[in-house]
Amino acid sequence: MKAIFDERQLLHRPQRYFRRGEYVPHPEQAERAILIRDVLTRNGFPIERPRDFGEAPIKAVHAAAYVDFWKDAYGRWREAAGDAEPIPNCHPGRRTGRPSASIFGQLGWYATDTSVPLTEGTWDAIYWSAQTAIEVADRVMNGERMVYALCRPPGHHAARDASNGFCAFNNAAIAAQKLREKYAKIAILDIDIHTGNGTIDIFYQRGDVFVCSLHVDPAAFPTYYVGYEDDRGESDGQGTTLNLILKPGVGVHRILERLEEGLRAIGDFRAEALVVSLGFDMAEDDPLSVVKMTGSGFDTMAREIVRLGLPTALIQEGGYLGPSFSNNAEIYLTATRDELTKVTSVEI
C-alpha cells in the first residue's frame, strides 16, 4: 500500500485554541503528520508526493468564494491588523446576511469556531492536504486497491463554505467527489471520535454518497449540533446518512459492534468504492478521547475494513499527541497492509 504526503502540509502552524472558555495549546500540530510519516518510513511504506490537480476538484465540493478566501487571507489580515493573532471572533447568527468586505468579517463568515486560525502557511498546507486526497482518489480510480492519504490539516469537519474543528477543506468529501467520476455509488466511513459533520452536511441531500459516521454522542460532545441517530438525510439523500453513536466510556467491544453495523449498511448500499475518514483519536489516551479504544481494536478495525473488498481511499483525520498515537498509527497501517496481502493472495 502506497502513501501520499507533501511536506508543505506542515506549514500551517497554529499556536493557541480557545476551548471551553480559555486558551490552550493548539492540538492540531504539524508533529502529528511528522510522526505518522516516520511510522510509514520505518515500516517500508512507499511515500510519494501528490500531483497538482488544481482548484477545480476542491471547488467541486466547496464554494468558490470560500476557496478563494484562503489564498490571501493571511496577508490581508497582517495588512489590516499587524501582529494581532488571526483568530476568527465575529460569527453571523445562523449564517444570515452576506459576507463582509473586511478581512475581520470574512474570517468570521467563513469560520464556525476559533479552531482554524490563519498562519502564514495555512493556504499551502490546506491546498496540498486536499491535493493529497485527490491524488489518492485518482490512483484508486486507476486500479490501486487501497492508498493512504496522510492529510494534514484534517478535513471532515469542514462544510461547503465554512471551516470547523481544525478543518478548512474537506479532504474526504473531495476524494469522494473525485471517485464519482468513475463510480456511481460511494460510501464514506468516518471512524474519528468526532462526528464527520462537514461531510454529512455536504452530502446530506444526495443519494449517490452514503455517509456513515461512528462517533461519540453529540448531545454532550463535539461537534454537538450534527450527528444524531435521526439525522438520516433529506430529499434524494433520505436514508444515505447513518450516525452510529457511542456513549462516553465505552470500550473496544462496543466500538467494534457499532463498526460492524456500519460495514453491513455500506454493503446494503452496494457502494462501488469507499473513502475512510481515519481518526486515531478514539484511543483511550488521546487528549481528546472519552472512549477506550486500544491498539488491538485498531488492528481489528483495519482488517474488517479491508475485508469489505472495495477500492478504498484512506484519508487521515484526527488523532492527537497522546502516548500511543504513533503506535496506533503503526498498528492500523501495518494491519491494513497485511490484510491486503492476504486478500490479494486469496484472490490469486
C-alpha positions as CSV (number, residue, x, y, z in Angstrom):
1,M,0.0,0.0,0.0
2,K,1.3,3.4,-1.0
3,A,1.1,6.6,1.0
4,I,0.8,10.1,-0.3
5,F,2.2,13.1,1.5
6,D,3.6,16.6,0.8
7,E,5.9,18.4,3.2
8,R,4.1,21.7,2.5
9,Q,1.3,20.3,4.7
10,L,3.4,21.1,7.7
11,L,3.3,24.8,7.1
12,H,0.1,25.5,9.0
13,R,1.3,26.4,12.5
14,P,-1.5,27.3,14.9
15,Q,-0.4,28.2,18.4
16,R,-3.5,28.6,20.5
17,Y,-7.0,27.3,20.6
18,F,-9.9,28.9,22.5
19,R,-11.6,26.0,24.1
20,R,-14.2,25.9,27.0
21,G,-13.6,29.5,27.9
22,E,-9.8,29.5,27.9
23,Y,-6.8,29.4,25.6
24,V,-5.0,26.1,25.3
25,P,-2.1,24.9,23.2
26,H,-3.5,24.0,19.8
27,P,-3.9,20.2,19.5
28,E,-3.6,20.1,15.7
29,Q,0.2,20.4,15.3
30,A,2.4,19.5,12.4
31,E,4.2,17.0,14.6
32,R,1.2,14.7,14.1
33,A,2.0,14.3,10.4
34,I,5.7,14.0,11.1
35,L,5.1,11.1,13.5
36,I,2.9,9.2,11.0
37,R,5.4,9.9,8.2
38,D,8.1,8.4,10.3
39,V,5.9,5.4,11.0
40,L,5.5,4.9,7.3
41,T,9.2,5.2,6.6
42,R,10.2,2.8,9.4
43,N,7.8,0.2,8.1
44,G,8.8,0.4,4.5
45,F,5.7,2.1,3.0
46,P,6.4,3.9,-0.2
47,I,5.7,7.6,0.2
48,E,5.0,9.7,-2.9
49,R,4.1,13.3,-3.4
50,P,0.8,14.3,-4.9
51,R,0.5,15.9,-8.3
52,D,-1.2,19.3,-8.6
53,F,-4.7,18.8,-9.8
54,G,-5.6,22.4,-9.4
55,E,-8.5,24.1,-7.7
56,A,-11.3,22.5,-9.7
57,P,-11.7,19.3,-7.6
58,I,-11.7,21.4,-4.4
59,K,-14.3,23.8,-5.8
60,A,-16.4,20.8,-6.9
61,V,-17.1,20.4,-3.1
62,H,-16.5,23.9,-1.7
63,A,-18.0,27.2,-2.7
64,A,-15.6,29.0,-5.0
65,A,-15.6,32.2,-2.9
66,Y,-14.7,30.2,0.2
67,V,-11.7,28.5,-1.5
68,D,-10.5,31.8,-2.9
69,F,-10.8,33.5,0.5
70,W,-7.9,31.4,1.9
71,K,-5.4,32.3,-0.7
72,D,-4.6,35.8,0.5
73,A,-6.4,35.9,3.9
74,Y,-3.2,35.8,6.0
75,G,-1.7,38.7,4.0
76,R,-4.9,40.8,4.2
77,W,-5.0,40.2,8.0
78,R,-1.4,41.3,8.5
79,E,-2.1,44.4,6.5
80,A,-5.2,45.3,8.5
81,A,-4.2,44.1,12.0
82,G,-0.5,44.0,12.1
83,D,0.8,41.4,14.6
84,A,-2.5,40.6,16.2
85,E,-3.3,36.9,16.2
86,P,-5.5,35.9,13.3
87,I,-8.3,34.1,15.1
88,P,-11.9,34.5,13.9
89,N,-14.1,36.1,16.6
90,C,-17.1,37.5,14.6
91,H,-19.7,34.9,13.5
92,P,-23.0,35.5,11.8
93,G,-26.1,34.4,13.6
94,R,-27.5,31.3,11.8
95,R,-25.5,32.4,8.7
96,T,-27.9,35.3,7.9
97,G,-26.8,38.3,5.9
98,R,-24.0,38.4,3.5
99,P,-20.2,38.3,3.5
100,S,-18.4,41.5,4.6
101,A,-15.6,43.1,2.5
102,S,-13.5,43.3,5.7
103,I,-10.9,40.6,6.5
104,F,-12.3,40.6,10.0
105,G,-15.9,40.0,8.9
106,Q,-14.9,37.5,6.2
107,L,-12.7,35.4,8.5
108,G,-15.7,35.0,10.9
109,W,-18.1,34.4,8.0
110,Y,-16.0,31.5,6.7
111,A,-15.4,30.0,10.1
112,T,-17.8,28.4,12.6
113,D,-15.4,28.5,15.5
114,T,-11.9,29.6,16.6
115,S,-10.1,26.4,15.7
116,V,-8.6,27.3,12.3
117,P,-6.5,30.5,12.9
118,L,-4.7,31.9,10.0
119,T,-1.0,31.3,9.8
120,E,1.5,32.3,7.1
121,G,1.5,28.7,5.7
122,T,-2.2,27.9,6.1
123,W,-3.1,28.2,2.4
124,D,-0.2,26.0,1.2
125,A,-1.0,23.4,3.9
126,I,-4.7,23.1,3.2
127,Y,-4.2,23.2,-0.5
128,W,-1.7,20.3,-0.5
129,S,-3.7,18.4,2.0
130,A,-6.5,18.5,-0.5
131,Q,-4.2,17.6,-3.4
132,T,-3.0,14.5,-1.3
133,A,-6.6,13.3,-1.1
134,I,-7.2,13.9,-4.8
135,E,-4.1,12.0,-5.7
136,V,-5.2,9.0,-3.7
137,A,-8.7,9.1,-5.2
138,D,-7.2,9.3,-8.7
139,R,-4.9,6.3,-8.0
140,V,-7.8,4.3,-6.7
141,M,-9.8,5.1,-9.8
142,N,-6.9,3.9,-11.9
143,G,-6.7,0.4,-10.3
144,E,-4.9,0.6,-7.0
145,R,-6.8,-1.3,-4.4
146,M,-6.1,1.0,-1.4
147,V,-4.0,4.1,-1.0
148,Y,-3.3,6.1,2.2
149,A,-3.5,9.9,2.2
150,L,-1.5,11.4,5.0
151,C,-3.7,14.6,5.1
152,R,-2.8,17.3,7.5
153,P,-4.6,19.5,8.4
154,P,-7.6,17.2,8.6
155,G,-10.9,17.9,6.8
156,H,-14.0,16.1,7.9
157,H,-15.5,19.0,9.9
158,A,-15.3,21.5,7.0
159,A,-18.6,22.3,5.4
160,R,-19.2,23.6,1.9
161,D,-18.4,27.2,2.9
162,A,-17.1,27.1,6.4
163,S,-14.1,25.9,8.5
164,N,-14.7,23.9,11.7
165,G,-12.8,21.8,14.1
166,F,-9.3,22.3,12.8
167,C,-10.5,21.7,9.2
168,A,-10.6,24.1,6.2
169,F,-11.0,21.8,3.2
170,N,-13.0,18.6,3.5
171,N,-10.4,16.1,2.1
172,A,-12.7,13.1,2.4
173,A,-15.6,14.8,0.6
174,I,-13.2,16.0,-2.1
175,A,-11.9,12.4,-2.6
176,A,-15.4,11.0,-2.7
177,Q,-16.5,13.6,-5.4
178,K,-13.4,12.7,-7.4
179,L,-14.3,9.0,-7.2
180,R,-17.7,9.8,-8.6
181,E,-16.1,10.4,-11.9
182,K,-15.8,6.6,-12.2
183,Y,-18.1,5.0,-9.6
184,A,-21.8,5.5,-9.4
185,K,-22.1,5.0,-5.6
186,I,-19.5,5.9,-3.0
187,A,-19.5,5.2,0.7
188,I,-17.7,7.3,3.3
189,L,-16.9,5.6,6.6
190,D,-15.8,8.1,9.3
191,I,-14.1,6.4,12.3
192,D,-12.8,9.5,14.0
193,I,-14.2,10.0,17.6
194,H,-15.9,13.2,16.4
195,T,-18.9,13.5,14.1
196,G,-18.0,13.9,10.4
197,N,-20.3,16.8,10.5
198,G,-18.9,18.7,7.5
199,T,-19.0,15.5,5.3
200,I,-22.6,14.8,6.5
201,D,-23.7,18.3,5.6
202,I,-22.1,18.3,2.1
203,F,-23.8,15.0,1.1
204,Y,-27.0,15.3,3.2
205,Q,-29.3,15.7,0.2
206,R,-27.5,13.3,-2.2
207,G,-28.4,9.7,-2.8
208,D,-25.1,8.7,-4.5
209,V,-22.9,9.1,-1.5
210,F,-23.6,7.1,1.7
211,V,-22.0,8.7,4.8
212,C,-21.6,6.5,7.9
213,S,-20.1,8.3,10.9
214,L,-19.1,6.4,14.1
215,H,-18.7,8.9,16.9
216,V,-19.4,9.9,20.5
217,D,-22.9,11.2,21.2
218,P,-23.1,14.9,20.1
219,A,-25.6,15.6,22.8
220,A,-22.6,16.2,25.1
221,F,-19.5,16.1,22.9
222,P,-18.2,18.0,19.9
223,T,-19.3,18.6,17.3
224,Y,-22.6,19.0,19.3
225,Y,-25.1,20.0,16.6
226,V,-24.9,17.3,13.9
227,G,-24.6,13.5,14.1
228,Y,-27.7,12.3,16.0
229,E,-29.3,9.0,15.1
230,D,-32.3,10.5,13.5
231,D,-30.1,12.6,11.1
232,R,-30.7,10.3,8.1
233,G,-30.5,12.6,5.1
234,E,-33.0,14.7,3.2
235,S,-34.6,14.8,-0.3
236,D,-32.6,12.4,-2.6
237,G,-30.3,11.7,0.3
238,Q,-33.0,10.3,2.6
239,G,-31.6,7.2,4.2
240,T,-28.0,7.8,3.0
241,T,-26.7,9.2,6.3
242,L,-26.1,6.8,9.2
243,N,-24.8,8.0,12.6
244,L,-23.6,5.3,14.9
245,I,-23.5,6.7,18.4
246,L,-21.0,5.8,21.1
247,K,-21.6,6.7,24.8
248,P,-18.6,8.2,26.7
249,G,-16.6,5.5,28.4
250,V,-17.4,2.6,26.1
251,G,-14.7,0.0,25.3
252,V,-13.4,-1.9,22.3
253,H,-16.2,-4.4,22.2
254,R,-18.9,-1.8,21.7
255,I,-16.9,0.2,19.3
256,L,-16.4,-2.8,17.1
257,E,-20.0,-3.8,17.3
258,R,-21.1,-0.4,16.0
259,L,-18.4,-0.6,13.3
260,E,-19.9,-3.9,12.1
261,E,-23.3,-2.2,11.8
262,G,-21.7,0.4,9.6
263,L,-20.0,-2.2,7.4
264,R,-23.2,-4.0,6.9
265,A,-25.0,-0.8,5.9
266,I,-22.3,0.0,3.4
267,G,-22.8,-3.5,1.9
268,D,-26.5,-2.9,1.7
269,F,-26.0,0.4,-0.1
270,R,-23.9,-1.5,-2.7
271,A,-21.2,1.0,-2.7
272,E,-18.6,0.6,-5.5
273,A,-15.8,2.5,-3.8
274,L,-15.0,3.5,-0.2
275,V,-13.5,6.6,1.5
276,V,-12.4,6.1,5.1
277,S,-12.0,9.2,7.3
278,L,-9.4,7.7,9.5
279,G,-9.0,9.0,13.1
280,F,-6.8,7.6,15.8
281,D,-8.4,9.9,18.5
282,M,-10.6,7.1,19.8
283,A,-7.5,5.8,21.6
284,E,-8.0,5.7,25.4
285,D,-5.1,8.0,26.0
286,D,-5.7,10.5,23.2
287,P,-6.0,14.1,24.7
288,L,-9.5,14.5,23.1
289,S,-10.8,11.0,23.7
290,V,-13.7,9.9,26.0
291,V,-13.8,6.2,24.9
292,K,-11.4,3.3,25.4
293,M,-10.1,2.1,22.1
294,T,-6.9,0.0,22.1
295,G,-4.2,-1.0,19.7
296,S,-5.8,-4.4,19.2
297,G,-9.1,-2.7,18.4
298,F,-7.4,-0.6,15.7
299,D,-5.9,-3.8,14.3
300,T,-9.4,-5.4,14.0
301,M,-10.9,-2.3,12.6
302,A,-8.3,-2.1,9.9
303,R,-8.7,-5.7,8.8
304,E,-12.5,-5.6,8.8
305,I,-12.5,-2.6,6.5
306,V,-10.1,-4.3,4.1
307,R,-12.4,-7.3,4.0
308,L,-15.2,-5.2,2.5
309,G,-13.3,-5.7,-0.7
310,L,-13.9,-2.2,-2.1
311,P,-11.4,0.1,-3.8
312,T,-10.5,2.4,-0.9
313,A,-9.1,5.8,-0.3
314,L,-7.8,6.1,3.3
315,I,-7.9,9.8,4.4
316,Q,-6.2,10.8,7.6
317,E,-8.3,12.8,10.0
318,G,-7.8,13.2,13.8
319,G,-5.6,11.6,16.3
320,Y,-3.6,13.9,18.6
321,L,-0.4,13.8,20.6
322,G,-1.1,11.2,23.2
323,P,1.3,8.5,24.3
324,S,0.0,5.8,22.0
325,F,-0.5,7.9,18.9
326,S,2.4,6.6,16.8
327,N,1.8,3.1,17.9
328,N,-1.8,3.1,16.9
329,A,-1.0,4.6,13.5
330,E,1.6,1.8,13.1
331,I,-0.8,-0.9,14.1
332,Y,-3.6,0.3,11.9
333,L,-1.5,0.9,8.8
334,T,0.5,-2.3,9.0
335,A,-2.6,-4.4,9.7
336,T,-4.2,-2.9,6.6
337,R,-1.2,-3.8,4.5
338,D,-1.0,-7.3,6.0
339,E,-4.7,-7.9,5.3
340,L,-4.4,-6.5,1.8
341,T,-1.7,-9.1,1.2
342,K,-3.9,-11.9,2.5
343,V,-6.9,-10.8,0.4
344,T,-4.8,-10.5,-2.7
345,S,-3.2,-13.9,-2.2
346,V,-6.6,-15.5,-1.8
347,E,-7.9,-13.8,-5.0
348,I,-4.9,-15.0,-7.0
